Amino acid sequence: MDSQLTNLTEQILLDEADFIVPAKKVWLKISLMGKLDEVHFENFMIMLHEDDRFEVFQNDEDEELADAADQLDQIGFYEGPRVMLKSRRPSRKELGDLLIKKTVMIYESLKKAWDMRDDNNEEETDQLLRALASTQKLLRALKKEFPDAIPKL
């Protein structure tokens, strides 16, 4: 059963657009296929750690986000470890594309938060302004470092 699950995991990762994927997303896909037979996420992660084809990246979870994990999962934002095929290392261009794509997504989310902010809350306004400015600065630096990167949004 372990090799069937890890082989299926490998195929899912090969088919994914991103080269680093939330492990929970892969686990849920396999679960929806009816292939897990009650394999808990923790056991699935042990299988991935023990298989040399995969590299697992731990993600230090923010306690505030952990409280909202179920809600985030429902809308496709998965917390927790990420998994990558060791054989699918990204090129410099792919890495640049990914970094710029994710930074643009963050910037767009911050702009939406700005539009929804409480105008009377000065602290929130200041935090959002700092976050927007920092994200713009990061985006400029990434575009300078990866001039050929084209984010796929």
N, CA and C atoms as an extended XYZ file, in Angstrom:
459
Properties=species:S:1:pos:R:3:atomname:S:1:resname:S:1:resid:I:1 pbc="F F F"
N         0.830       -1.204        0.000 N   MET     1
C         0.000        0.000        0.000 CA  MET     1
C         0.868        1.258        0.000 C   MET     1
N         1.977        1.230        0.779 N   ASP     2
C         2.846        2.402        0.837 CA  ASP     2
C         3.350        2.792       -0.544 C   ASP     2
N         3.831        1.800       -1.317 N   SER     3
C         4.389        2.126       -2.633 CA  SER     3
C         3.301        2.607       -3.587 C   SER     3
N         2.096        2.089       -3.454 N   GLN     4
C         0.995        2.559       -4.303 CA  GLN     4
C         0.700        4.034       -4.007 C   GLN     4
N         0.686        4.396       -2.730 N   LEU     5
C         0.414        5.786       -2.354 CA  LEU     5
C         1.545        6.718       -2.768 C   LEU     5
N         2.771        6.284       -2.573 N   THR     6
C         3.893        7.154       -2.939 CA  THR     6
C         4.026        7.265       -4.461 C   THR     6
N         3.727        6.188       -5.196 N   ASN     7
C         3.734        6.270       -6.664 CA  ASN     7
C         2.649        7.223       -7.158 C   ASN     7
N         1.498        7.151       -6.538 N   LEU     8
C         0.404        8.056       -6.891 CA  LEU     8
C         0.777        9.498       -6.539 C   LEU     8
N         1.426        9.680       -5.405 N   THR     9
C         1.903       11.006       -5.006 CA  THR     9
C         2.883       11.543       -6.040 C   THR     9
N         3.795       10.697       -6.498 N   GLU    10
C         4.758       11.117       -7.512 CA  GLU    10
C         4.039       11.585       -8.778 C   GLU    10
N         3.039       10.833       -9.205 N   GLN    11
C         2.300       11.202      -10.424 CA  GLN    11
C         1.556       12.522      -10.247 C   GLN    11
N         0.955       12.714       -9.098 N   ILE    12
C         0.245       13.971       -8.817 CA  ILE    12
C         1.218       15.138       -8.864 C   ILE    12
N         2.388       14.966       -8.267 N   LEU    13
C         3.382       16.048       -8.261 CA  LEU    13
C         3.915       16.333       -9.661 C   LEU    13
N         4.034       15.320      -10.489 N   LEU    14
C         4.463       15.534      -11.871 CA  LEU    14
C         3.419       16.311      -12.659 C   LEU    14
N         2.145       16.098      -12.326 N   ASP    15
C         1.052       16.756      -13.040 CA  ASP    15
C         0.760       18.172      -12.543 C   ASP    15
N         1.254       18.516      -11.358 N   GLU    16
C         1.002       19.833      -10.768 CA  GLU    16
C         1.757       20.926      -11.517 C   GLU    16
N         1.160       22.101      -11.617 N   ALA    17
C         1.833       23.243      -12.236 CA  ALA    17
C         2.981       23.733      -11.357 C   ALA    17
N         2.777       23.731      -10.049 N   ASP    18
C         3.817       24.169       -9.114 CA  ASP    18
C         4.718       22.995       -8.759 C   ASP    18
N         5.993       23.264       -8.514 N   PHE    19
C         6.922       22.192       -8.179 CA  PHE    19
C         6.980       21.921       -6.689 C   PHE    19
N         6.525       22.860       -5.869 N   ILE    20
C         6.390       22.639       -4.424 CA  ILE    20
C         4.903       22.749       -4.111 C   ILE    20
N         4.354       21.698       -3.514 N   VAL    21
C         2.905       21.587       -3.343 CA  VAL    21
C         2.591       21.301       -1.878 C   VAL    21
N         1.522       21.904       -1.350 N   PRO    22
C         1.130       21.553        0.017 CA  PRO    22
C         0.840       20.052        0.121 C   PRO    22
N         1.464       19.403        1.087 N   ALA    23
C         1.269       17.968        1.267 CA  ALA    23
C        -0.197       17.641        1.524 C   ALA    23
N        -0.881       18.523        2.227 N   LYS    24
C        -2.298       18.282        2.526 CA  LYS    24
C        -3.134       18.266        1.241 C   LYS    24
N        -2.765       19.094        0.280 N   LYS    25
C        -3.471       19.117       -1.007 CA  LYS    25
C        -3.327       17.772       -1.715 C   LYS    25
N        -2.115       17.211       -1.716 N   VAL    26
C        -1.866       15.908       -2.342 CA  VAL    26
C        -2.648       14.830       -1.605 C   VAL    26
N        -2.579       14.851       -0.286 N   TRP    27
C        -3.274       13.867        0.544 CA  TRP    27
C        -4.781       13.907        0.286 C   TRP    27
N        -5.340       15.106        0.185 N   LEU    28
C        -6.776       15.234       -0.079 CA  LEU    28
C        -7.139       14.728       -1.472 C   LEU    28
N        -6.295       14.980       -2.469 N   LYS    29
C        -6.545       14.460       -3.821 CA  LYS    29
C        -6.593       12.935       -3.812 C   LYS    29
N        -5.624       12.330       -3.133 N   ILE    30
C        -5.583       10.870       -3.062 CA  ILE    30
C        -6.798       10.355       -2.303 C   ILE    30
N        -7.174       11.063       -1.256 N   SER    31
C        -8.347       10.684       -0.469 CA  SER    31
C        -9.614       10.716       -1.318 C   SER    31
N        -9.751       11.766       -2.133 N   LEU    32
C       -10.932       11.881       -3.003 CA  LEU    32
C       -10.982       10.789       -4.064 C   LEU    32
N        -9.826       10.226       -4.398 N   MET    33
C        -9.757        9.107       -5.347 CA  MET    33
C       -10.151        7.791       -4.675 C   MET    33
N       -10.297        7.819       -3.340 N   GLY    34
C       -10.647        6.610       -2.598 CA  GLY    34
C        -9.471        5.662       -2.401 C   GLY    34
N        -8.253        6.193       -2.448 N   LYS    35
C        -7.054        5.350       -2.380 CA  LYS    35
C        -6.392        5.313       -1.004 C   LYS    35
N        -6.869        6.071       -0.055 N   LEU    36
C        -6.157        6.173        1.223 CA  LEU    36
C        -6.516        5.098        2.236 C   LEU    36
N        -7.702        4.550        2.168 N   ASP    37
C        -8.116        3.516        3.119 CA  ASP    37
C        -7.751        3.870        4.554 C   ASP    37
N        -8.188        5.045        4.972 N   GLU    38
C        -8.022        5.482        6.351 CA  GLU    38
C        -6.574        5.747        6.758 C   GLU    38
N        -5.729        6.120        5.815 N   VAL    39
C        -4.360        6.512        6.139 CA  VAL    39
C        -4.413        7.956        6.625 C   VAL    39
N        -4.038        8.168        7.862 N   HIS    40
C        -4.075        9.507        8.428 CA  HIS    40
C        -2.973       10.365        7.823 C   HIS    40
N        -3.181       11.656        7.849 N   PHE    41
C        -2.227       12.591        7.267 CA  PHE    41
C        -0.828       12.403        7.861 C   PHE    41
N        -0.741       12.200        9.163 N   GLU    42
C         0.554       12.034        9.821 CA  GLU    42
C         1.297       10.811        9.264 C   GLU    42
N         0.572        9.710        9.030 N   ASN    43
C         1.185        8.501        8.463 CA  ASN    43
C         1.598        8.728        7.012 C   ASN    43
N         0.787        9.467        6.284 N   PHE    44
C         1.118        9.821        4.905 CA  PHE    44
C         2.426       10.612        4.874 C   PHE    44
N         2.581       11.540        5.811 N   MET    45
C         3.803       12.346        5.875 CA  MET    45
C         5.028       11.477        6.198 C   MET    45
N         4.857       10.498        7.062 N   ILE    46
C         5.960        9.574        7.380 CA  ILE    46
C         6.395        8.836        6.114 C   ILE    46
N         5.411        8.382        5.315 N   MET    47
C         5.728        7.698        4.056 CA  MET    47
C         6.549        8.598        3.136 C   MET    47
N         6.165        9.875        3.044 N   LEU    48
C         6.881       10.800        2.168 CA  LEU    48
C         8.298       11.053        2.674 C   LEU    48
N         8.442       11.211        3.986 N   HIS    49
C         9.773       11.426        4.581 CA  HIS    49
C        10.701       10.240        4.324 C   HIS    49
N        10.137        9.043        4.343 N   GLU    50
C        10.949        7.829        4.194 CA  GLU    50
C        11.278        7.496        2.745 C   GLU    50
N        10.613        8.143        1.790 N   ASP    51
C        10.819        7.859        0.369 CA  ASP    51
C        11.819        8.857       -0.207 C   ASP    51
N        12.900        8.349       -0.788 N   ASP    52
C        13.971        9.211       -1.298 CA  ASP    52
C        13.578       10.051       -2.503 C   ASP    52
N        12.436        9.786       -3.109 N   ARG    53
C        12.009       10.582       -4.271 CA  ARG    53
C        11.498       11.965       -3.867 C   ARG    53
N        11.166       12.128       -2.596 N   PHE    54
C        10.504       13.355       -2.152 CA  PHE    54
C        11.379       14.169       -1.208 C   PHE    54
N        11.179       15.464       -1.293 N   GLU    55
C        11.769       16.375       -0.310 CA  GLU    55
C        10.593       17.067        0.370 C   GLU    55
N        10.599       17.021        1.687 N   VAL    56
C         9.502       17.606        2.473 CA  VAL    56
C        10.034       18.839        3.191 C   VAL    56
N         9.293       19.919        3.078 N   PHE    57
C         9.653       21.179        3.721 CA  PHE    57
C         8.648       21.447        4.834 C   PHE    57
N         9.167       21.576        6.041 N   GLN    58
C         8.289       21.885        7.174 CA  GLN    58
C         7.889       23.351        7.101 C   GLN    58
N         6.729       23.648        7.594 N   ASN    59
C         6.208       24.999        7.580 CA  ASN    59
C         5.825       25.349        9.012 C   ASN    59
N         6.556       26.280        9.619 N   ASP    60
C         6.215       26.694       10.972 CA  ASP    60
C         4.864       27.394       10.930 C   ASP    60
N         3.899       26.779       11.567 N   GLU    61
C         2.546       27.312       11.516 CA  GLU    61
C         2.361       28.440       12.513 C   GLU    61
N         1.730       29.452       12.067 N   ASP    62
C         1.336       30.588       12.890 CA  ASP    62
C         0.103       30.165       13.676 C   ASP    62
N         0.095       30.390       14.990 N   GLU    63
C        -1.041       29.962       15.808 CA  GLU    63
C        -2.347       30.604       15.362 C   GLU    63
N        -2.290       31.864       14.940 N   GLU    64
C        -3.509       32.523       14.480 CA  GLU    64
C        -4.047       31.835       13.232 C   GLU    64
N        -3.161       31.437       12.332 N   LEU    65
C        -3.592       30.747       11.121 CA  LEU    65
C        -4.058       29.337       11.436 C   LEU    65
N        -3.437       28.684       12.412 N   ALA    66
C        -3.826       27.324       12.774 CA  ALA    66
C        -5.287       27.283       13.210 C   ALA    66
N        -5.734       28.324       13.876 N   ASP    67
C        -7.133       28.383       14.298 CA  ASP    67
C        -8.084       28.426       13.104 C   ASP    67
N        -7.634       28.997       12.006 N   ALA    68
C        -8.485       29.143       10.822 CA  ALA    68
C        -8.146       28.112        9.744 C   ALA    68
N        -7.380       27.082       10.089 N   ALA    69
C        -6.888       26.115        9.101 CA  ALA    69
C        -8.011       25.463        8.299 C   ALA    69
N        -9.086       25.057        8.957 N   ASP    70
C       -10.187       24.408        8.236 CA  ASP    70
C       -10.818       25.342        7.214 C   ASP    70
N       -11.012       26.593        7.627 N   GLN    71
C       -11.593       27.567        6.694 CA  GLN    71
C       -10.646       27.823        5.529 C   GLN    71
N        -9.352       27.915        5.812 N   LEU    72
C        -8.362       28.132        4.752 CA  LEU    72
C        -8.321       26.942        3.801 C   LEU    72
N        -8.390       25.718        4.345 N   ASP    73
C        -8.393       24.513        3.511 CA  ASP    73
C        -9.570       24.529        2.537 C   ASP    73
N       -10.723       24.953        3.019 N   GLN    74
C       -11.923       24.948        2.187 CA  GLN    74
C       -11.803       25.870        0.975 C   GLN    74
N       -10.976       26.899        1.089 N   ILE    75
C       -10.823       27.816       -0.045 CA  ILE    75
C        -9.491       27.602       -0.776 C   ILE    75
N        -8.797       26.505       -0.452 N   GLY    76
C        -7.604       26.132       -1.199 CA  GLY    76
C        -6.287       26.676       -0.695 C   GLY    76
N        -6.256       27.218        0.524 N   PHE    77
C        -5.007       27.676        1.129 CA  PHE    77
C        -4.623       26.676        2.204 C   PHE    77
N        -3.661       25.824        1.888 N   TYR    78
C        -3.298       24.739        2.788 CA  TYR    78
C        -2.100       25.114        3.639 C   TYR    78
N        -2.235       24.953        4.931 N   GLU    79
C        -1.146       25.154        5.883 CA  GLU    79
C        -0.363       23.862        5.993 C   GLU    79
N         0.773       23.934        6.613 N   GLY    80
C         1.526       22.733        6.897 CA  GLY    80
C         2.643       22.475        5.907 C   GLY    80
N         3.209       21.269        5.975 N   PRO    81
C         4.381       20.953        5.162 CA  PRO    81
C         4.089       20.972        3.667 C   PRO    81
N         5.172       21.186        2.912 N   ARG    82
C         5.126       21.172        1.458 CA  ARG    82
C         5.978       20.002        0.988 C   ARG    82
N         5.667       19.485       -0.204 N   VAL    83
C         6.418       18.358       -0.748 CA  VAL    83
C         6.818       18.666       -2.193 C   VAL    83
N         7.990       18.147       -2.560 N   MET    84
C         8.516       18.361       -3.901 CA  MET    84
C         9.215       17.078       -4.343 C   MET    84
N         9.146       16.791       -5.624 N   LEU    85
C         9.931       15.699       -6.175 CA  LEU    85
C        11.375       16.158       -6.312 C   LEU    85
N        12.298       15.374       -5.813 N   LYS    86
C        13.710       15.739       -5.927 CA  LYS    86
C        14.139       15.787       -7.393 C   LYS    86
N        13.490       15.000       -8.227 N   SER    87
C        13.833       14.967       -9.648 CA  SER    87
C        13.281       16.164      -10.421 C   SER    87
N        12.476       16.963       -9.788 N   ARG    88
C        11.842       18.100      -10.455 CA  ARG    88
C        12.324       19.422       -9.846 C   ARG    88
N        13.610       19.612       -9.821 N   ARG    89
C        14.190       20.858       -9.301 CA  ARG    89
C        13.854       21.992      -10.257 C   ARG    89
N        13.464       23.134       -9.730 N   PRO    90
C        13.091       24.242      -10.616 CA  PRO    90
C        14.311       24.908      -11.255 C   PRO    90
N        14.114       25.393      -12.461 N   SER    91
C        15.155       26.201      -13.097 CA  SER    91
C        15.109       27.594      -12.472 C   SER    91
N        16.094       28.396      -12.774 N   ARG    92
C        16.127       29.772      -12.272 CA  ARG    92
C        14.891       30.527      -12.753 C   ARG    92
N        14.507       30.337      -14.008 N   LYS    93
C        13.336       31.022      -14.558 CA  LYS    93
C        12.058       30.580      -13.842 C   LYS    93
N        11.907       29.273      -13.635 N   GLU    94
C        10.727       28.770      -12.929 CA  GLU    94
C        10.654       29.336      -11.514 C   GLU    94
N        11.791       29.410      -10.861 N   LEU    95
C        11.839       29.958       -9.511 CA  LEU    95
C        11.446       31.435       -9.524 C   LEU    95
N        11.977       32.193      -10.477 N   GLY    96
C        11.616       33.603      -10.612 CA  GLY    96
C        10.135       33.770      -10.895 C   GLY    96
N         9.605       32.946      -11.810 N   ASP    97
C         8.172       33.000      -12.131 CA  ASP    97
C         7.323       32.772      -10.880 C   ASP    97
N         7.706       31.751      -10.107 N   LEU    98
C         6.942       31.423       -8.900 CA  LEU    98
C         7.009       32.542       -7.867 C   LEU    98
N         8.202       33.052       -7.617 N   LEU    99
C         8.359       34.113       -6.613 CA  LEU    99
C         7.563       35.359       -6.997 C   LEU    99
N         7.630       35.737       -8.262 N   ILE   100
C         6.886       36.926       -8.700 CA  ILE   100
C         5.384       36.665       -8.656 C   ILE   100
N         4.960       35.488       -9.090 N   LYS   101
C         3.523       35.145       -9.062 CA  LYS   101
C         2.968       35.226       -7.639 C   LYS   101
N         3.680       34.621       -6.692 N   LYS   102
C         3.197       34.604       -5.305 CA  LYS   102
C         3.235       36.006       -4.692 C   LYS   102
N         4.243       36.782       -5.043 N   THR   103
C         4.336       38.146       -4.513 CA  THR   103
C         3.218       39.018       -5.072 C   THR   103
N         2.890       38.854       -6.351 N   VAL   104
C         1.773       39.601       -6.946 CA  VAL   104
C         0.464       39.210       -6.264 C   VAL   104
N         0.297       37.915       -5.977 N   MET   105
C        -0.925       37.465       -5.292 CA  MET   105
C        -1.035       38.102       -3.907 C   MET   105
N         0.068       38.165       -3.195 N   ILE   106
C         0.072       38.799       -1.869 CA  ILE   106
C        -0.265       40.275       -1.995 C   ILE   106
N         0.342       40.931       -2.972 N   TYR   107
C         0.100       42.360       -3.172 CA  TYR   107
C        -1.379       42.612       -3.492 C   TYR   107
N        -1.961       41.811       -4.345 N   GLU   108
C        -3.386       41.970       -4.692 CA  GLU   108
C        -4.271       41.744       -3.462 C   GLU   108
N        -3.920       40.776       -2.637 N   SER   109
C        -4.687       40.528       -1.399 CA  SER   109
C        -4.575       41.715       -0.449 C   SER   109
N        -3.383       42.290       -0.359 N   LEU   110
C        -3.195       43.467        0.505 CA  LEU   110
C        -3.999       44.656       -0.016 C   LEU   110
N        -4.068       44.811       -1.333 N   LYS   111
C        -4.869       45.906       -1.904 CA  LYS   111
C        -6.353       45.725       -1.568 C   LYS   111
N        -6.820       44.472       -1.615 N   LYS   112
C        -8.216       44.204       -1.243 CA  LYS   112
C        -8.441       44.519        0.236 C   LYS   112
N        -7.467       44.133        1.071 N   ALA   113
C        -7.565       44.438        2.505 CA  ALA   113
C        -7.576       45.946        2.721 C   ALA   113
N        -6.784       46.665        1.940 N   TRP   114
C        -6.757       48.131        2.025 CA  TRP   114
C        -8.141       48.705        1.728 C   TRP   114
N        -8.789       48.205        0.701 N   ASP   115
C       -10.117       48.687        0.312 CA  ASP   115
C       -11.164       48.388        1.381 C   ASP   115
N       -10.936       47.347        2.173 N   MET   116
C       -11.914       46.944        3.189 CA  MET   116
C       -11.552       47.412        4.589 C   MET   116
N       -10.452       48.132        4.735 N   ARG   117
C        -9.975       48.518        6.066 CA  ARG   117
C       -10.949       49.482        6.747 C   ARG   117
N       -10.809       49.539        8.035 N   ASP   118
C       -11.560       50.484        8.855 CA  ASP   118
C       -10.795       51.807        8.841 C   ASP   118
N       -11.339       52.817        8.199 N   ASP   119
C       -10.657       54.114        8.084 CA  ASP   119
C       -10.354       54.742        9.443 C   ASP   119
N       -11.091       54.352       10.453 N   ASN   120
C       -10.900       54.922       11.788 CA  ASN   120
C        -9.817       54.209       12.591 C   ASN   120
N        -9.306       53.104       12.063 N   ASN   121
C        -8.301       52.331       12.782 CA  ASN   121
C        -6.916       52.691       12.225 C   ASN   121
N        -6.254       53.615       12.905 N   GLU   122
C        -4.967       54.121       12.438 CA  GLU   122
C        -3.886       53.037       12.437 C   GLU   122
N        -3.895       52.177       13.442 N   GLU   123
C        -2.889       51.118       13.528 CA  GLU   123
C        -3.020       50.158       12.341 C   GLU   123
N        -4.246       49.759       12.031 N   GLU   124
C        -4.484       48.866       10.886 CA  GLU   124
C        -4.046       49.529        9.585 C   GLU   124
N        -4.370       50.794        9.423 N   THR   125
C        -3.984       51.536        8.225 CA  THR   125
C        -2.470       51.588        8.083 C   THR   125
N        -1.778       51.877        9.184 N   ASP   126
C        -0.314       51.930        9.164 CA  ASP   126
C         0.292       50.572        8.820 C   ASP   126
N        -0.250       49.506        9.403 N   GLN   127
C         0.254       48.162        9.114 CA  GLN   127
C         0.073       47.813        7.643 C   GLN   127
N        -1.100       48.126        7.119 N   LEU   128
C        -1.353       47.826        5.711 CA  LEU   128
C        -0.450       48.647        4.790 C   LEU   128
N        -0.244       49.923        5.135 N   LEU   129
C         0.651       50.758        4.328 CA  LEU   129
C         2.073       50.190        4.310 C   LEU   129
N         2.556       49.773        5.489 N   ARG   130
C         3.895       49.187        5.561 CA  ARG   130
C         3.969       47.885        4.760 C   ARG   130
N         2.940       47.067        4.878 N   ALA   131
C         2.917       45.791        4.151 CA  ALA   131
C         2.861       46.022        2.638 C   ALA   131
N         2.046       46.969        2.207 N   LEU   132
C         1.964       47.289        0.775 CA  LEU   132
C         3.300       47.808        0.256 C   LEU   132
N         3.923       48.703        1.005 N   ALA   133
C         5.212       49.267        0.587 CA  ALA   133
C         6.292       48.178        0.538 C   ALA   133
N         6.326       47.325        1.534 N   SER   134
C         7.323       46.249        1.563 CA  SER   134
C         7.109       45.276        0.402 C   SER   134
N         5.863       44.973        0.107 N   THR   135
C         5.562       44.046       -0.986 CA  THR   135
C         5.929       44.663       -2.331 C   THR   135
N         5.650       45.963       -2.502 N   GLN   136
C         6.050       46.647       -3.733 CA  GLN   136
C         7.570       46.622       -3.889 C   GLN   136
N         8.274       46.867       -2.801 N   LYS   137
C         9.740       46.872       -2.828 CA  LYS   137
C        10.258       45.482       -3.203 C   LYS   137
N         9.682       44.453       -2.600 N   LEU   138
C        10.073       43.083       -2.907 CA  LEU   138
C         9.800       42.762       -4.372 C   LEU   138
N         8.656       43.156       -4.871 N   LEU   139
C         8.295       42.891       -6.259 CA  LEU   139
C         9.270       43.556       -7.229 C   LEU   139
N         9.639       44.801       -6.932 N   ARG   140
C        10.626       45.488       -7.780 CA  ARG   140
C        11.961       44.751       -7.762 C   ARG   140
N        12.394       44.319       -6.591 N   ALA   141
C        13.665       43.597       -6.471 CA  ALA   141
C        13.612       42.267       -7.230 C   ALA   141
N        12.485       41.555       -7.123 N   LEU   142
C        12.345       40.282       -7.831 CA  LEU   142
C        12.358       40.484       -9.341 C   LEU   142
N        11.665       41.518       -9.806 N   LYS   143
C        11.635       41.787      -11.252 CA  LYS   143
C        13.024       42.185      -11.761 C   LYS   143
N        13.798       42.850      -10.920 N   LYS   144
C        15.163       43.210      -11.294 CA  LYS   144
C        16.045       41.959      -11.329 C   LYS   144
N        15.880       41.086      -10.339 N   GLU   145
C        16.681       39.871      -10.243 CA  GLU   145
C        16.286       38.840      -11.312 C   GLU   145
N        15.007       38.795      -11.646 N   PHE   146
C        14.493       37.831      -12.622 CA  PHE   146
C        13.783       38.579      -13.753 C   PHE   146
N        14.526       39.292      -14.594 N   PRO   147
C        13.872       40.115      -15.631 CA  PRO   147
C        13.096       39.318      -16.666 C   PRO   147
N        13.433       38.038      -16.849 N   ASP   148
C        12.741       37.213      -17.831 CA  ASP   148
C        11.549       36.467      -17.258 C   ASP   148
N        11.322       36.627      -15.967 N   ALA   149
C        10.218       35.908      -15.312 CA  ALA   149
C         8.887       36.482      -15.756 C   ALA   149
N         7.985       35.580      -16.038 N   ILE   150
C         6.629       35.984      -16.433 CA  ILE   150
C         5.662       35.236      -15.520 C   ILE   150
N         5.082       35.936      -14.560 N   PRO   151
C         4.173       35.230      -13.654 CA  PRO   151
C         2.910       34.799      -14.362 C   PRO   151
N         2.504       33.554      -14.090 N   LYS   152
C         1.243       33.027      -14.635 CA  LYS   152
C         0.185       33.203      -13.563 C   LYS   152
N        -0.667       34.181      -13.728 N   LEU   153
C        -1.674       34.470      -12.704 CA  LEU   153
C        -2.984       33.837      -13.025 C   LEU   153
